[in-house]
Amino acid sequence: MTKNAEENRYVICVNNSAYPASLELRKVYRVIPDDVAGTRGFIRVVDESGEDYLYPQNSFVPIEVPQSAQGVFADAS
């Protein structure tokens, strides 16, 4: 995966039951690259506090954002 592709990965939250104040169900989050977290079953995203934290990977599903919409998603992150 290229550095640009890694920096522009997005996921949608499908389970916030353990973190209802920190994650919004069905909300799209930009992934913050963290190789160590990935090997341990976690993913790093900027949550509702505005800070990046680790969450279980199974709380999210990866989505593909069309190239034409990448700028809009990057601005919102």
BELCORRA-V205468 format. One line per field, one symbol per residue. ss: DSSP state (2 for helix, 1 for strand, 0 for the rest). burial: b if it has 24 or more other C-alpha atoms within 12 Angstrom, else e. A space follows every 50 residues. Layout:
# BELCORRA-V205468
ss = ???
burial = ???
This chain:
# BELCORRA-V205468
ss = 00222220011110000000000000011111002222200111110000 011111222111100022222222220
burial = eeeeeeebbbbbbbeeeeeeebbbeebbbbbbbeeeeeeeeebbbbbeee eebbbbbebbeeeeeeeeeeeebeeeb
